[in-house]
Amino acid sequence: MMKLVLAALVSFALAAPVHPVRAQTVMTLDDSLQRLSEILGALHYLRSVCGGSEGNKWRTEMQALIDAEASTADRKTRMVTAFNRGYGGFQQTYRTCTPAAEVAVRRYLSEGAKIAREVTARFAN
């Protein structure tokens, strides 16, 4: 029985392509806008908890994003929902600033900047 299992494993290994095709996740513009909206919501909450002096900076950035990119009511709804999800998710977790919250802020700042650069590079006219 073990020989049959080993033979089957060898057969599968030999049948596998030499250069397997890797699945690539290509974010659409809507995916990118929703993720960026979620990040803005998270930053809006986290920066206020961690003593940021930006006030409504991240909410204002979100409004500017909506004004520029919410070409349909459906897109606007998805963006606002993502912002609120980002805000609410951290509101449930952090009541005070912790080292983990500060790490999240740094990561979101980095990811948001990356998404903004990619969207500009891929979709700007």
C-alpha positions in Angstrom: 0.0 0.0 0.0 2.8 2.5 0.9 4.5 1.8 -2.4 1.3 2.8 -4.3 1.1 6.0 -2.3 4.7 6.8 -3.0 4.3 6.0 -6.7 1.3 8.3 -6.9 3.2 11.1 -5.2 6.1 10.7 -7.6 3.6 10.7 -10.6 2.1 14.0 -9.4 5.5 15.5 -8.8 6.6 14.5 -12.3 3.4 15.8 -13.9 3.7 19.2 -12.2 4.9 21.9 -14.5 8.5 22.9 -14.2 7.6 26.6 -13.9 4.3 26.7 -12.2 2.1 29.7 -13.0 1.9 31.8 -10.0 -1.5 33.4 -9.2 -1.1 37.1 -9.4 -3.5 39.4 -7.6 -4.0 42.5 -9.7 -6.1 45.0 -7.9 -8.6 46.8 -9.9 -9.1 50.6 -9.4 -12.2 49.9 -7.3 -10.3 47.4 -5.2 -7.5 49.9 -4.7 -9.9 52.7 -3.8 -11.7 50.6 -1.3 -8.5 49.4 0.4 -7.2 53.0 0.5 -10.5 54.1 2.0 -10.2 51.4 4.7 -6.7 52.6 5.5 -7.8 56.2 5.7 -10.6 55.1 8.2 -8.1 53.2 10.3 -5.7 56.1 10.3 -8.4 58.5 11.2 -9.1 56.5 14.3 -5.6 55.3 15.3 -4.0 58.7 14.9 -6.5 60.3 17.2 -6.0 57.6 19.8 -2.2 57.8 19.5 -2.1 61.6 20.1 -1.8 62.7 16.5 -2.3 66.4 16.1 -3.8 66.1 12.6 -7.4 66.6 13.7 -9.6 65.6 10.7 -6.8 65.2 8.2 -7.6 61.6 7.3 -11.3 62.2 7.1 -10.5 65.3 4.9 -8.3 63.1 2.7 -11.2 60.6 2.4 -13.6 63.3 1.4 -11.1 64.5 -1.3 -10.8 60.9 -2.5 -14.5 60.6 -2.7 -14.8 63.9 -4.5 -12.2 62.9 -7.1 -13.1 59.2 -7.6 -16.7 58.5 -6.6 -18.0 58.7 -10.1 -21.1 56.6 -9.2 -23.3 56.3 -6.1 -22.3 52.6 -5.8 -18.6 53.4 -5.8 -19.1 56.1 -3.2 -21.1 53.7 -1.0 -18.4 51.1 -1.2 -15.7 53.7 -0.4 -17.6 55.1 2.6 -18.3 51.5 3.9 -14.6 50.7 3.6 -13.7 53.8 5.5 -16.1 53.0 8.3 -14.9 49.4 8.4 -11.3 50.6 8.9 -12.4 53.1 11.6 -14.7 50.7 13.4 -12.4 47.8 13.3 -9.8 49.6 15.3 -12.3 51.4 17.5 -13.4 48.0 18.8 -9.8 47.0 19.5 -8.0 50.0 20.8 -9.2 52.4 23.5 -5.7 53.7 24.1 -2.5 53.9 22.1 -0.4 50.8 22.4 2.9 49.8 20.7 0.8 47.5 18.4 -1.4 50.5 17.5 1.7 52.5 16.6 3.0 49.7 14.5 -0.4 49.6 12.7 -0.2 53.3 12.0 3.3 53.0 10.5 2.2 50.0 8.3 -1.0 51.7 7.1 1.0 54.9 6.3 3.4 52.8 4.2 0.6 50.7 2.6 -1.5 53.7 1.8 1.5 55.5 0.2 2.2 52.4 -1.9 -1.4 52.1 -3.1 -1.5 55.8 -4.0 1.7 55.5 -6.0 0.4 52.3 -7.8 -3.0 53.8 -8.6 -1.3 56.9 -10.0 1.1 54.9 -12.1 -1.5 52.5 -13.4 -4.6 54.6 -13.8 -3.6 58.3 -14.2 -4.2 59.7 -17.6 
